[in-house]
């Protein structure tokens, strides 16, 4: 046991404090501890393992029943050694955020806070700039399915640097969202190294607001809407702006259920085709959009590295083509299917020219 570095315990309802105490006594090299969906995680057990395992830098307590006040106490006494922290929303979350903003975990690199899909929670409110000051080395920030809002910024906080090391921001939600262009700008004002931006369900954010962010080489952008859009006002254009901004670097793009019009989507996919040679794009999700057959055909002819394509519920596509395509062969069959549909529309089997002219809008 003395050589154990990583330990995970899942769905245990009894003896959890005893097991954690054994780790504390016999695993001095422990660097990562995961207690997922466990019961009776006590303050004494957590303090023991953090004190006796000085190399412990990753703590995951998601979906576990943790003793009241245990988390704030652990952060107060041992937060300086933590680099990765994974938690689920609880009544102690405001106290946890307060500790983080106060500098209890100055070396934190990864912070993930989630909410179970079935779990309700009160709105969480905190000052973005205070969290940036308290966690200056943060590289990954995930606030998953949380209903949260940002407190007003103070003049003093505004003068401090933002998340200069941030590479991934995930604010995906299926709940009500307060995330807006202003919130994104405050979160990412100094995040020039950002590679992944996940704003699924953040329907208040606009394409222009995203394009104004300072990240120049974004590789993964997720903007799909995975909740009812019945009462939402979504932009009818802007996908072409996004494609123009990051056509050189995008590997994955998710626009599912967005309301971009046919012309705008056609322009976006034409831009992503990069003159017939795009070896960067690997995954595209346009499920539930107004994307057209011609736009998809030309993109597929240009993107040789594409391995995932979601055309589910695309109203402008022929029947039988509206599904998910995975792998080179499947996507090649999609291209052949769309080409055959075009031949039927033209009423002949003559050789088709499917070049840039088909994309004229």
N, C-alpha and C positions, 0 to 999 in steps of 0.2 A: 504493500500500500504506500510505502514511502515515496515511490516513483510516480504515483498517480498525478497527472496534470489537469485532466478534465473529468468532471463528474456530473452526470445528469440523472435526475430522479423524476419520474412522471406518474401522475395519478395515484400517489400514495396517500391514504387517509389516516394511517397510524404510524407511529414510531419515527416520524420525520425528525423531531428534535434529537432523538437518540442517534440516528444515522448521521446527522450533521455534526453532532458532537464527536462521533467516531472519526469523521473526516478531519475534524479539528485536531484530534489527538494523534492521528497516524499518517496524515498526508501533508507534510510541511511544504511540499513543492506545488500544491494545488494552485492553479492559476485561473480556472474557470469552473463556476458552480451554477447549475441549472436546476431549479425546483419548479417544475411546471405542473399545474393542476394538483398541487399537494395541499393537505390540510395541516393546520396547527404549526405553522412556521413561526417560531418564537423569537423574541428579542434576544434572549440568552444564547440561543443556538447561533444566530447570525453574528452576534458580537464575538462569540468564541471562535468561529471559523475565520472571521476577518482579522482578529487579533493574532491568532496562532498560525495563520497562513499568509505571511507577508507578501507573497507573490500573487495573491488572488487579485486579479484585475478585471475579471468579467463576472457579473452577477445577473442572473436571469430568474425573476420571480413571477413571471407572467401567469395569470389565472390561478395563482395560489392564494390561500387564506393566510395572510400575514398578520401577526399580532399588532394591534393598534399601537401607534407611536414607534414601532420598531424601525421602520424605514428612515424617518427623520433622525433618529438616534444613531443608526448605523452610518448615515451620511455625515453626521456631525463628527463622529469619532474615527471613521475609516474611509471617508470619501476620497481622501487624497490619493489612495492607491488604486481607485477604480478608473478603468479606461472604457469599459463597455457596461451599459446598464439597460436592462429590459424589464419594464414594469407594465402592469395593467391598472387602469383607472380605479381609484378607490377614494374614500373620504380623506385620505392622507395626501392626495395628489397635490393640493395647493401647498402643503407644507414641504413636500418634496421639491417642487419647482422653486419655492422660496430658498431652500438650501442650495440648490444648483445655481440659482442666480446670485446667491451670496458668496459663491466661490468654494463650496465644500468639495467639489470635484474638478479641480483646475486642469487635470490631465485627461478629462473625459473625451474620448474620440467618437463613441457611438452611443446615441440615446434613442431608445425606442419606447414609446408609450402607446398602448393600444386600449381598445375597448372591445369586449366580446360583442358579437352581433346582436345577441339577445339582451344585452345589458344596457339599461338606461343610465344616464349620468347627468349631473348638473353641469352647466356651462363652466368651463375652465377659463380663467382670465389671467394673463400674465404679461409682463413687459418684455417684448422681444429683445430690446437693447440690453436689458439687465441680464438676460440669459446669455447673450453674446459676450458680455463682459465676464460673467462667471464661468463660462465654458469656452475659452478662446481657441482651444485646439480641436473643437468638434469637427469631425469629418462626415458624419452621417447623422441626420436628424429625421426620425420617423414619428409622426403623430397620426396614428392609424385609427380611423373611424371615431375620432374625438370631436366633440362639439366644443370649440374653443374660440376665444376672441383675444385681441391684443389690447393691452392697456395703453393709454396715451403716453407718448414719449416725453421724457424730460429733456431740457436743454443740455444738462450735464451728460446724460446717457448718449445723446446724439453725437457727442464729440468723440466717443470711444469707437474703436474699430468694430466691424461686424464679424460675421463668420468667414474669416479669410481663408480657412483651410477646408471649408465645406465642399464635399464632392457629391453628396446625395441628399436630396430633400424629398421626403414623401409625406404628403398631406391627404392621402386618399381617404375618401369617406363615402358612405351611403346615407349619411344623416344630413341634417341641415348644416350649411356651411357659411361661416362668416369670412372666409378667406377671400380677399379682394386683390386688385392690382396693388393697392397701397401696402397691404400686408406682405405680399410677395416682395415688393421693393424693399421694405424694411428688413425682411429676413435675409435677402440676398444682395444687399447693397454693395458688399465687398467680396462676394463669392465668385471670383473670376475662374476658380478651378472646378466649378460645378460640372459634373458629367451626367447626372441623372436627376430629372425633375418629374415627380409624380403628383399631378393635381387632379386625379380622377375624382369626379363628384364636386369639384370646386367650381361651380357654375357661375360665380361672380367674376372670375378672372377672365380677362379678354386677351385675344391674340396679340394686340398691340402692347398690352401691359407685359406680356411674356417676352416679346421681342425687345423690350426696353431694358431687360435684365442684363447685367454685365458679363454673364457667362458666354464665352465666344466659341467653345467647342463642345456644346451639348451633344451627348451621344444617345440618351434615352429620354423621350418625352412622352408622357402619358396624360392625355386630356379627356379620356372617355367618360361619358356620363352613365352611371350604372344605377340610376334611380328613375322614377317617373319624371318625364319632361313635360307633363301636361300643363303645368302652371309656370314653367320656367321661360324666361326670355333669353334665348341663346343667340349669339351673333350669326348672321347669315354669310359672313365673309371673314377672311383672316387666315385661312389655312395656307394660302399662297405666301402670306407674310412669313409664317413659321418656316415653310419650306425654303424660302429665300435666305432666311437668317442662318439656318443650320443644315443646308443641303450637303455641305462638305463633310459633316461629322455625324449625322444621324444614323444610328444603327437600328433603333426601334422607335416606332411612332404609333401612338394610339389615339384615334379621333372618333372612337365608337359613339354613336348616337348624337354627335354634334350636328348642328343645323346648317352647316355651310352649304351654299347653293351649288348646283351642278357646275357652273362656270368656274367658281372659285376652286372647287376640288379638282377640276380638270387642269387648271393652271398649276395647282400645287403638285399634282402628280407629274405633270410635264417638267416642272422645275426639278423634282426629285430624280427624274430619269437622266438628267445631266447630259443631254445630247446623245443619249444612247449608251452611256457607259457609267453605271453606278455600281461599284463593287463593295460599297459600304453598307447600304440598307439591308437588314436581315429580317426584320419583322414589321408588318404593317397591319393595323387593325382599323378598318373603316366600316365595321358592322353597323347597320342601322342608319347609314348615311345615304346621300343622293349621288354617290359616285357612279359613273357611267361605264359601260362596257369598253368603249374606245379608250378611256383614260387608263383603265386597268390593263388592257392589252398592251399599250405602249410602255407602261411601267414594267410589265413583266418581261418584255423584250429587252429592256435596258438594265434591269437589276438582276444580275446573274447570281448574286449571293443570297437572294431572298429565300428564306426557309420556312417562314410562317406568314400566312395571309388569311385574314378573317373577313369574309364577305357576307356574313350572316345578315339576313333581313335587309339587304340592300335593295330598295324598291325599284331602282332603275335597271337591275340586272335580270337576265332571262331566268326562268324557272330551272331549277336543277343546278344553278351556279352559285346559289346563295348558301354558302357553307364555309367551314374552316378548312384551309389547305395547309398541309404540313409536309415538309420535305421537298426535295428537288423534283422528284417524279410527280408528286401530287400537283405541284404548282405548274409543272409543264403540261399536265393534263388540263389544268384550268385555262392556260393560254390556248391550247388546241380547241377546247370547248368554245371559248369566246370567238375564236377565229372561224369555227364552223358556223356559229350563229350569224356572224357577219356575212358569210357566204350565202346563207339562206335568205338574209335580208336583201342581198343584191340579186338573188335569183339566179346565180350561176356558180360554176366551180373554177372560174378563171383565176389566175394567179393574182394575189392581192398585194398591194403596196401599203404597208402599215408603217409609214415613216412619220416624221414630225408634222407633216401637213395635216394628218388626221387629228392633231391636237390643236389646230387653229381655233381660236375662240374669239 
